[in-house]
């Protein structure tokens, strides 16, 4: 499923089910930032349109942004500061405490956090190619 299809599906489901918000998970390397594969040298080279798209999502109340990363804790602090310096805010890292397991509910979220959309290069998202389309789509969804 393309990222555009995933975002559109979120908005369709939101409308049908009366959801207030969705949960967008973001990998960092290969998705938001170009990786440099050097420990101790935190990459800071954003993919084209990623900053603008992430800034827009930060302002959209229906989107809860969550980092999904294997970065070391000290690197996470650096990344969070880098993103904040660019007006990008993530609510959580590697967790979604807003959706918890209901024993009579549909899913068990004890070890797998609930997400609406996944931005992950390992899942087919291309940091180099996909951000422009994401930005254009979000501009049509933004009600601010």
N, C-alpha and C positions, 0 to 999 in steps of 0.2 A: 504494500500500500504506500503510495507516495505521501510525503508530508502534507501536501496540499489537500489530498483526500482525507487524511487523518484530521486536519484542522476543520475542514468542512463537516466531517462526521461529528466532531465534538459540537459544533454549533447546531447541527440538526438535532442531535440527542438532547442538547441543552434546551432547545425550544420544545421538543416533544415531551420531555420529562420534567420540565420546569426547574432545571438545575440553576442555581445561582452562579456557580463557577465550576471551572475545570482545572485540572492539574497537569501542567506542562513540565516535563522532565527534560533536562539538558545535560548532555555530556559536555566536557570542555574541549578536550584535545581532538582535533579533526572535525569538530562541530562548530564551536565558537571561535577558537583560536587555532592557528597553525601550530602543530607540535614541533618542538626542536629536539626532543629526545635527549635532553641534557639535564641530569639531576642538578639542582641548585641554581638553575638558570630558568626561572619561570617565564614561559612564552608570553608575549604581549602583543603579538601580531594577529589582529582580528581579521576574519574573513570579510570580504565586501558585503555590505548591507546588514551584517550581523548586529552591529551596534545600534543602528536605527531601528531594526526590527525588535531587538530586545528592549530598547528604551520605550518603544510603543507598547509592547506587552506589559512592561512595568506599570504603565499608566492605566491599563485596562482592568477594571475591577473583577471581571469575569475570569481572569487568568491568574492562577497561583503558580508562580515560577519556582521550580525546585531543581537544584543542582544534583546531578547523578554522576558521580565521579569516583575514581579510585585514587585520586590525589592524596598525598600524605596530609595529615592535619595542619602542619605548618604551611604547606602550599595552599591549602584551602583558604587560610587567612589572607594570603597574598592575592589570590584570585578574587575573593570577596571585596577586598580593597580596590583592586583594579576595576572591577565591575561597578562598584559604588562611585568611583572617580568618573565613570562614564554615564552615570545616571541610571544604572541597571541594578535592580534589587531582586534577590532571591530570598524566598521565605524560609526554606529548609535545605538541608543537604542529606541526600540518600535516605530520606524518610518522608512520610506523609502522615503526620499525626492527626490530620483533620478527618481522615477516613479510617475508621477502626472496624474491627471485626464485630459483627452482630451475629451471635450464635444462630439466630433464625434467618439471617440474611443470605444474600446471594454468594458472597465470597469471603475468603479468609485472608486478611491482610496483616497477619502477625509477622510474616517474614518477607512478603512481597508487597511493597507499597502500591497503592492504587494510583494509576496515572491515566490521563485522558489522551495525551499526545507525547511521544518520545522523540526527541531530537538526538540521534545517536548515529555516528558514522558507521558503526558495526551493523546497524539495522538498515543501511542504505541511504541515510541522509548525507548529502554532499555539502560541506561547508563552502566549497568553492562555487557550487552551482545553484543551491536551493534557497539561499537567503533572499534574493531579489523577489522571487515568487511569493515567499512567505510575507515579506514586507508589503507587497501589493495587495495580497489577500487581506491582511490585517487592516490595512487602510480602509477597505470596504466594510469591515466589521466594527471598526472603532466608532463608538457613539459619543466620544468626548467632544 
